[in-house]
Amino acid sequence: MSEVPLTSGNTILEAKHLVKTYSQRSGKFGFGTTLVKALDNVNVSLREGSTLAVVGESGSGKSTLARCLLQLQPLDSGEVLFAGQDLAKLDGVALRSVRKNLQMVFQDPFASLNPRMRVGEIVGEGLLIHQMGNASEQQQKVVAMLKRVGLTEADMQKYPHEFSGGQRQRIGIARALVLKPKVVVCDEPVSALDVSIQAQILLLLKELQAEMALSYVFISHDLRVVRHIADDIVVMYQGKVVEQGSVVDIYQQPQHEYTRNLLAAIPGKKIVNASKDV
């Protein structure tokens, strides 16, 4: 199916013709090499203040897309435009300056946090790197953000292992948002959490989005989760975008067989009456 443009709005992040290829060992003894296209001419766009969900099974290319959008992995070809700037063409200093506006919330809330650092150091590290304020101002920002995500000032002195999975993900969210970014890429941010905690984190993300005028790229394999947060959906399969559209259109009138199969796999759900209420 050919790709169609998403609903109108100011585009803040746009990917054009992204190609990313990996070398994979093959053959009986692993002496051969096979090229695998993780991204095959991928085009996506994120509207300002909205949430673009990228869905697909493991190996579909969605996490590779997330890393390439943030320039955490180099592309073979293609452009990633943030506010009109091609990130691939920026040098180290210029890219670092832009990067404070592009942050990430990771899938594993424990593995993504340095176990040897206190929470205050983890959340404030970005402020140090980007030299945002003096020490007193940085501490005030860290405390304010921790409180906003449901933690306390006393938690600054604790280590990640002292928190539950949901609390650790709140720390990860605080770390990303303390820099006041414009775009946040959420890579399977609730997949490692219990269902009851998932709802809390999704609600927190939606509240923060409204308060801080954030734009989200939300990576997920779970369409049950996506329906609660997304405005637009991109469906990926084997490195390609096979369908995209508004959340209502995707749920009520899926066009591609792969999308229909993903929707059919949602326990107890039918492909009608999409609702974004948590």
C-alpha positions as CSV (number, residue, x, y, z in Angstrom):
1,M,0.0,0.0,0.0
2,S,1.3,3.5,-0.8
3,E,1.9,5.9,2.0
4,V,-0.6,8.7,2.5
5,P,0.1,12.0,4.3
6,L,-1.1,12.3,7.9
7,T,-3.6,14.9,8.9
8,S,-2.6,18.5,8.6
9,G,-0.6,20.5,11.2
10,N,2.8,22.0,11.7
11,T,5.4,19.3,11.2
12,I,8.1,19.4,13.9
13,L,10.0,16.2,13.0
14,E,10.1,14.5,9.6
15,A,11.9,11.5,8.2
16,K,12.4,11.2,4.5
17,H,13.4,8.0,2.6
18,L,15.3,6.5,5.5
19,V,17.4,3.4,4.7
20,K,19.3,1.4,7.3
21,T,21.0,-1.9,6.5
22,Y,22.6,-4.4,8.9
23,S,25.1,-7.2,8.1
24,Q,24.0,-10.5,9.4
25,R,26.1,-13.7,9.5
26,S,24.6,-16.6,7.5
27,G,25.5,-20.0,6.1
28,K,26.1,-23.3,7.8
29,F,29.1,-22.1,9.8
30,G,28.3,-18.5,9.9
31,F,31.0,-17.5,7.3
32,G,28.6,-15.9,5.0
33,T,27.0,-12.4,5.2
34,T,23.5,-11.4,4.5
35,L,22.3,-7.8,4.3
36,V,19.1,-7.1,6.2
37,K,17.2,-3.8,5.6
38,A,15.9,-2.7,9.0
39,L,14.6,0.5,7.4
40,D,13.5,0.4,3.7
41,N,12.6,3.8,2.3
42,V,10.7,4.9,5.5
43,N,8.8,8.2,5.5
44,V,7.1,9.5,8.7
45,S,6.1,12.9,10.0
46,L,5.3,14.1,13.5
47,R,2.9,17.0,14.0
48,E,3.6,19.5,16.7
49,G,1.9,18.8,20.0
50,S,0.7,15.3,18.8
51,T,1.6,11.7,19.4
52,L,2.7,9.5,16.5
53,A,2.6,5.8,17.4
54,V,4.9,3.5,15.4
55,V,3.7,-0.1,15.8
56,G,4.8,-3.5,14.6
57,E,6.1,-6.8,15.8
58,S,9.7,-7.5,16.9
59,G,12.0,-7.1,13.9
60,S,9.7,-4.7,12.1
61,G,12.2,-1.9,12.3
62,K,10.4,0.4,14.7
63,S,13.2,0.6,17.4
64,T,15.8,1.1,14.7
65,L,13.6,4.0,13.5
66,A,13.5,5.5,17.0
67,R,17.3,5.4,17.3
68,C,17.9,6.8,13.8
69,L,15.4,9.7,14.4
70,L,17.6,10.8,17.4
71,Q,20.9,10.1,15.4
72,L,21.9,7.5,17.9
73,Q,22.6,5.3,14.9
74,P,23.9,6.5,11.5
75,L,21.6,6.1,8.4
76,D,22.7,4.6,5.1
77,S,20.7,7.3,3.4
78,G,17.8,9.6,4.0
79,E,17.0,12.8,6.0
80,V,15.8,13.5,9.5
81,L,14.5,17.0,9.7
82,F,13.9,18.7,13.0
83,A,12.4,22.2,12.7
84,G,13.7,22.2,9.1
85,Q,17.3,21.2,10.0
86,D,18.7,18.0,8.6
87,L,20.2,16.3,11.7
88,A,22.6,14.2,9.7
89,K,24.4,17.3,8.4
90,L,25.0,18.8,11.8
91,D,28.5,18.5,13.4
92,G,29.1,17.4,17.0
93,V,28.6,20.8,18.6
94,A,25.6,21.8,16.6
95,L,24.0,18.4,17.0
96,R,24.5,18.5,20.8
97,S,22.8,21.9,20.9
98,V,19.8,20.5,19.0
99,R,19.7,17.3,20.9
100,K,18.4,18.9,24.1
101,N,15.2,19.3,22.2
102,L,15.1,15.6,21.3
103,Q,15.0,13.2,24.2
104,M,14.2,9.6,24.7
105,V,12.4,7.4,27.3
106,F,13.7,3.9,27.1
107,Q,11.9,0.5,27.3
108,D,13.7,-0.9,30.3
109,P,13.5,1.5,33.3
110,F,16.2,-0.3,35.2
111,A,18.8,-1.0,32.5
112,S,18.6,2.7,31.2
113,L,19.5,4.1,34.7
114,N,23.1,4.1,35.9
115,P,23.0,2.0,39.1
116,R,26.0,3.8,40.6
117,M,24.4,7.2,40.3
118,R,21.9,8.8,42.7
119,V,18.5,9.8,41.2
120,G,19.4,13.5,41.5
121,E,22.5,13.0,39.5
122,I,20.7,10.9,36.9
123,V,17.9,13.5,36.3
124,G,20.3,16.4,36.5
125,E,23.0,15.0,34.2
126,G,21.5,16.6,31.1
127,L,21.4,20.0,32.7
128,L,25.1,19.7,33.4
129,I,26.0,18.5,29.9
130,H,24.1,21.4,28.3
131,Q,25.2,23.9,30.9
132,M,21.6,24.9,31.7
133,G,21.8,27.2,34.8
134,N,24.1,27.1,37.8
135,A,24.2,24.4,40.4
136,S,21.4,25.9,42.5
137,E,19.1,26.4,39.5
138,Q,19.8,22.9,38.3
139,Q,18.9,21.4,41.6
140,Q,15.6,23.4,41.7
141,K,14.7,22.1,38.2
142,V,15.5,18.5,39.2
143,V,13.4,18.7,42.4
144,A,10.5,20.3,40.5
145,M,10.5,17.6,37.8
146,L,10.8,14.8,40.3
147,K,7.7,16.1,42.1
148,R,5.9,16.5,38.9
149,V,6.3,12.9,37.9
150,G,5.1,11.7,41.3
151,L,8.4,11.4,43.3
152,T,9.8,13.5,46.1
153,E,12.8,15.6,46.9
154,A,14.1,13.0,49.3
155,D,14.3,10.5,46.3
156,M,17.2,12.5,44.9
157,Q,19.6,10.8,47.3
158,K,18.4,7.3,46.5
159,Y,19.7,4.8,43.9
160,P,17.6,3.2,41.1
161,H,17.5,-0.3,42.8
162,E,15.5,1.3,45.7
163,F,12.5,1.9,43.4
164,S,9.8,-0.1,41.8
165,G,9.6,-0.5,38.0
166,G,6.9,2.1,37.7
167,Q,8.9,4.6,39.8
168,R,12.0,3.9,37.8
169,Q,10.2,4.8,34.6
170,R,9.0,8.0,36.2
171,I,12.7,8.8,36.9
172,G,13.4,8.1,33.2
173,I,10.6,10.5,32.2
174,A,11.9,13.1,34.6
175,R,15.4,12.8,33.1
176,A,14.1,13.3,29.6
177,L,11.7,16.2,30.4
178,V,13.9,18.2,32.7
179,L,15.6,19.7,29.6
180,K,12.2,20.9,28.4
181,P,12.5,19.2,25.0
182,K,10.2,19.7,22.0
183,V,10.2,16.0,20.9
184,V,10.3,12.9,23.1
185,V,10.8,9.4,21.6
186,C,9.2,6.8,23.8
187,D,10.6,3.4,22.9
188,E,8.2,0.8,24.4
189,P,8.0,2.8,27.6
190,V,5.4,0.7,29.4
191,S,6.0,-2.8,27.9
192,A,8.0,-3.9,31.0
193,L,5.3,-2.7,33.5
194,D,2.2,-4.3,35.0
195,V,-1.1,-3.3,33.3
196,S,-2.2,-1.1,36.2
197,I,1.1,0.7,36.2
198,Q,0.9,1.1,32.4
199,A,-2.3,3.1,32.7
200,Q,-0.7,5.4,35.3
201,I,2.4,6.1,33.1
202,L,0.3,6.7,30.0
203,L,-1.9,9.2,31.9
204,L,1.2,10.9,33.2
205,L,2.7,11.2,29.7
206,K,-0.6,12.7,28.4
207,E,-0.7,15.2,31.2
208,L,2.9,16.2,30.7
209,Q,2.3,16.5,26.9
210,A,-0.5,19.0,27.5
211,E,1.4,21.0,30.1
212,M,4.7,21.2,28.2
213,A,3.5,21.2,24.6
214,L,5.4,18.0,23.9
215,S,5.4,16.0,20.7
216,Y,5.8,12.2,21.1
217,V,7.0,9.4,18.9
218,F,5.6,6.4,20.7
219,I,7.1,3.0,19.7
220,S,5.1,0.0,20.6
221,H,4.1,-3.5,19.6
222,D,0.9,-3.3,21.5
223,L,-2.1,-1.7,19.8
224,R,-4.1,-2.0,23.0
225,V,-1.7,0.5,24.6
226,V,-1.4,2.7,21.5
227,R,-5.1,3.5,21.3
228,H,-4.9,5.3,24.6
229,I,-2.2,7.8,23.6
230,A,-1.8,8.1,19.9
231,D,-3.2,10.7,17.5
232,D,-1.7,9.1,14.4
233,I,-0.4,5.6,13.8
234,V,2.3,4.2,11.5
235,V,2.3,0.5,11.0
236,M,5.7,-1.1,10.1
237,Y,6.4,-4.6,8.7
238,Q,9.8,-5.9,7.7
239,G,11.4,-2.4,7.6
240,K,8.6,-0.8,5.6
241,V,5.7,1.4,6.4
242,V,2.6,-0.5,5.3
243,E,-0.1,1.8,6.6
244,Q,-0.5,5.1,8.3
245,G,-3.4,7.3,9.4
246,S,-5.3,8.7,12.3
247,V,-5.9,6.4,15.3
248,V,-9.6,6.3,14.5
249,D,-9.1,5.4,10.9
250,I,-6.6,2.7,11.7
251,Y,-8.8,1.1,14.3
252,Q,-12.1,1.4,12.5
253,Q,-11.0,1.0,8.8
254,P,-7.6,-0.8,8.6
255,Q,-6.6,-1.2,5.0
256,H,-3.6,-3.6,5.2
257,E,-3.9,-7.2,6.1
258,Y,-1.0,-7.0,8.6
259,T,-2.7,-4.1,10.4
260,R,-5.9,-6.2,10.6
261,N,-4.0,-9.1,12.1
262,L,-2.4,-6.8,14.7
263,L,-5.8,-5.5,15.7
264,A,-7.3,-9.0,15.8
265,A,-4.6,-10.1,18.2
266,I,-5.9,-7.6,20.9
267,P,-7.5,-9.7,23.6
268,G,-11.3,-9.2,23.7
269,K,-11.3,-6.3,21.2
270,K,-13.0,-5.7,18.0
271,I,-11.9,-3.4,15.1
272,V,-14.5,-0.7,15.9
273,N,-15.2,2.2,18.2
274,A,-11.6,3.3,18.9
275,S,-11.4,5.3,22.1
276,K,-8.4,7.2,23.6
277,D,-9.8,7.4,27.1
278,V,-7.6,5.8,29.8
